[in-house]
Amino acid sequence: MPNFKELKEVYFLERTKTGITGLDELIEGGLPKGSTTLLSGGTGTCKTIFSMQYIYNGALLYNEPGLFVTIEANPKNIAWNMENFGWDIKKFQEERKINIYRMHLAPKKTFGGLIKDELETITGIVKELEIKRIAVDSTTAFASLIDDPSTIRSLLFKFADGLKELDCTTIFTAETKSERNVFSAYGVEEFMADGVIVLYFTPPNRSIFVRKMRGTKHSKTVHPFEITQNGIIVKPKEQVLWEAIK
């Protein structure tokens, strides 16, 4: 029988700090290391900014190399968006601490094979650069390439499983309908993720809700957040009534 000390060592859950002011307070210090978290929300809820800030903070605050995977946006646009917040990413790009990769997807009958190829490319980048954190923006883009919902779900599972095997702490975004109780675009993302964080925008107010986070005693209430000149700031001491979200 293991003693108490051994049990404590076995079940200790390491955390990856997001570095987003106020957020880590809501999730016991950070995301579970090696987990996958779905970041969902409607149009304009700041999902891309959130995921960019997660990668930037990894390089700036924790010396952790990160990979930002985009499915639709041009990598140069991603870099420009980061610089708009005054983030000095050029230095970190030169040091390979911030890396941006655009997936090469196109409508094909062998889409499953294409996903496999992309996962192999991402795996190669992760191993070569010792990537610790990944952000994928956004999984909803799969819909523009595939018509069959069951195929979309199957490929999303395959893609998420492939990312999970990389042992990085990963955030992937999904655009949803602007409704309080809708947490995924295809009805499967929230079940394949270890955590779900939802962003809301009811003009002029923004709010964040931790729907689930495995192995974590997370906040069960909705909290406001703001977009400042330096990025997202969450207000963990303040709450938003569920009824105020539309």
C-alpha positions in Angstrom: 0.0 0.0 0.0 1.4 3.4 -0.9 1.7 5.9 1.9 0.0 9.2 1.9 3.0 11.0 0.6 3.2 8.7 -2.4 -0.5 9.2 -3.1 -0.1 12.9 -3.0 2.7 12.7 -5.5 0.8 10.5 -7.9 -2.4 12.6 -8.0 -0.7 16.1 -8.0 -2.0 18.0 -11.0 0.4 20.4 -12.6 -0.9 23.6 -14.1 -0.1 25.7 -17.1 -0.8 29.3 -16.2 -2.6 31.3 -18.9 -1.1 34.5 -17.6 -4.3 36.3 -18.4 -5.0 38.6 -15.5 -7.7 37.3 -13.3 -8.4 34.0 -15.2 -6.0 31.7 -13.4 -7.8 32.6 -10.1 -10.9 31.0 -11.4 -9.3 27.7 -12.4 -7.0 26.8 -9.4 -3.9 28.5 -10.9 -4.1 27.5 -14.5 -5.2 24.9 -17.1 -4.3 21.2 -16.3 -1.0 20.5 -17.9 -1.3 18.5 -21.1 -5.1 19.1 -21.3 -7.2 20.3 -24.2 -9.6 23.2 -23.6 -12.4 24.4 -25.8 -12.8 28.1 -26.0 -16.2 28.8 -27.5 -18.3 31.9 -28.2 -20.2 33.9 -30.8 -18.8 36.3 -33.3 -16.8 39.1 -31.7 -16.4 37.5 -28.3 -12.5 37.8 -28.5 -11.7 34.1 -28.9 -8.8 34.8 -31.2 -7.4 37.5 -28.9 -7.7 35.1 -25.9 -5.8 32.3 -27.7 -3.1 34.7 -29.0 -2.6 36.1 -25.5 -2.3 32.6 -24.1 0.6 31.9 -26.6 2.2 35.3 -26.0 2.1 35.0 -22.2 3.7 31.6 -22.5 6.8 33.1 -24.2 6.9 36.4 -22.2 6.1 35.2 -18.7 7.0 31.5 -18.5 9.6 30.9 -21.2 7.4 28.3 -22.8 7.5 28.0 -26.6 4.1 28.1 -28.2 2.5 27.3 -31.5 -0.5 29.2 -32.9 -2.3 27.1 -35.5 -4.6 29.0 -37.8 -7.0 27.3 -40.2 -8.3 30.4 -42.0 -6.3 33.6 -41.2 -3.0 34.6 -42.8 -0.1 34.2 -40.4 1.0 37.8 -41.1 -2.4 39.1 -40.0 -2.1 37.1 -36.7 1.3 38.7 -36.0 -0.1 42.2 -36.8 -3.0 41.6 -34.5 -0.6 40.7 -31.7 1.5 43.8 -32.3 -1.7 46.0 -32.1 -1.7 45.2 -28.4 1.9 46.4 -28.1 3.2 42.9 -27.7 6.8 42.6 -28.9 6.5 39.3 -30.7 9.3 39.8 -33.2 11.9 38.9 -30.5 10.0 35.8 -29.6 9.5 34.8 -33.2 13.2 35.0 -33.8 13.8 32.9 -30.7 11.2 30.4 -31.9 9.2 31.0 -28.7 6.2 32.2 -30.7 5.4 30.2 -33.9 2.5 30.6 -36.3 1.4 27.8 -38.6 -1.4 27.9 -41.2 -3.0 24.5 -41.9 -3.2 23.6 -45.6 -6.7 22.4 -45.9 -8.9 22.2 -49.1 -12.1 20.3 -50.0 -10.9 16.8 -50.9 -12.4 13.3 -50.8 -9.4 12.2 -48.8 -9.9 14.8 -46.2 -9.1 12.3 -43.5 -5.7 11.7 -45.0 -5.1 15.5 -45.2 -5.8 15.8 -41.5 -3.3 13.0 -40.8 -0.7 14.9 -42.8 -1.3 18.1 -41.0 -1.1 16.4 -37.6 2.2 15.0 -38.7 3.5 18.4 -39.6 2.3 19.9 -36.3 3.9 17.0 -34.4 7.2 17.7 -36.2 7.1 21.4 -35.2 6.2 20.5 -31.6 9.1 18.1 -31.3 11.7 20.2 -33.0 10.9 23.4 -31.1 9.9 21.7 -27.8 6.5 23.4 -27.9 4.6 23.5 -24.6 1.4 25.2 -25.5 -0.8 25.2 -28.6 -3.7 27.4 -29.7 -5.9 26.3 -32.7 -8.1 28.9 -34.2 -10.7 27.8 -35.2 -12.2 24.3 -35.5 -15.4 25.8 -36.9 -13.5 26.4 -40.2 -13.9 22.7 -40.9 -17.5 23.4 -41.8 -16.6 25.4 -44.8 -14.8 22.4 -46.3 -17.1 19.5 -45.4 -20.8 19.2 -45.8 -21.5 16.0 -43.9 -22.0 16.7 -40.1 -21.0 13.1 -39.1 -17.7 13.5 -41.1 -17.0 16.8 -39.4 -17.5 15.2 -36.0 -15.4 12.2 -36.8 -12.5 14.4 -38.1 -12.7 16.7 -35.1 -12.4 13.8 -32.7 -9.4 12.5 -34.7 -7.8 16.0 -34.8 -8.3 16.5 -31.0 -7.0 13.1 -30.2 -3.9 13.8 -32.3 -3.2 17.0 -30.4 -3.8 15.3 -27.1 -1.0 12.9 -27.8 1.5 15.7 -28.2 1.4 16.3 -24.4 1.0 20.1 -24.8 -1.5 22.2 -23.1 -3.9 23.1 -25.9 -6.7 25.6 -26.5 -8.9 25.3 -29.6 -11.6 27.8 -30.5 -15.1 27.2 -31.9 -17.6 29.8 -33.0 -21.1 29.1 -31.7 -24.5 30.7 -31.9 -24.8 33.6 -29.5 -26.9 31.7 -27.0 -26.3 31.1 -23.3 -26.6 27.3 -23.4 -24.8 26.6 -26.7 -21.2 25.5 -26.0 -20.0 24.0 -29.3 -20.6 24.4 -33.0 -21.1 20.7 -33.9 -22.3 19.2 -30.6 -19.1 17.2 -30.0 -16.3 19.6 -29.2 -17.3 20.1 -25.6 -17.2 16.3 -25.0 -13.8 15.7 -26.5 -12.2 18.5 -24.5 -11.0 18.4 -20.9 -12.2 21.9 -20.3 -14.8 24.3 -21.7 -14.5 28.1 -21.4 -17.3 30.2 -22.9 -17.0 33.9 -23.9 -20.1 36.1 -24.1 -20.6 39.6 -25.6 -23.8 41.4 -24.7 -23.0 45.0 -25.9 -21.3 46.8 -24.3 -20.5 44.0 -21.7 -18.2 41.0 -22.1 -18.2 38.0 -19.8 -16.5 34.6 -19.3 -17.8 31.3 -17.9 -15.9 28.2 -17.1 -18.3 25.5 -18.1 -16.1 22.6 -17.1 -12.5 21.9 -16.2 -11.5 18.3 -15.3 -9.6 17.9 -12.0 -10.3 21.5 -11.1 -12.5 23.2 -8.5 -13.3 26.1 -10.9 -15.6 29.1 -10.5 -19.3 28.2 -11.2 -20.3 31.8 -11.9 -20.0 34.2 -14.8 -17.4 37.0 -14.5 -16.9 40.2 -16.5 -13.8 40.8 -18.6 -12.4 43.7 -20.5 -10.3 44.3 -23.6 -7.5 46.7 -22.7 -4.6 48.1 -24.7 -2.6 45.1 -23.3 -5.1 42.4 -23.9 -7.8 40.6 -21.9 -8.3 41.3 -18.1 -10.8 39.1 -16.2 -12.4 40.4 -13.0 -12.7 37.4 -10.7 -14.1 39.3 -7.8 -17.1 40.5 -9.8 -20.0 38.4 -11.1 -22.5 38.7 -13.9 -26.1 37.5 -13.5 -26.9 34.6 -15.8 -30.1 36.3 -16.8 -28.1 39.3 -18.1 -26.5 37.3 -20.9 -28.5 37.3 -24.1 
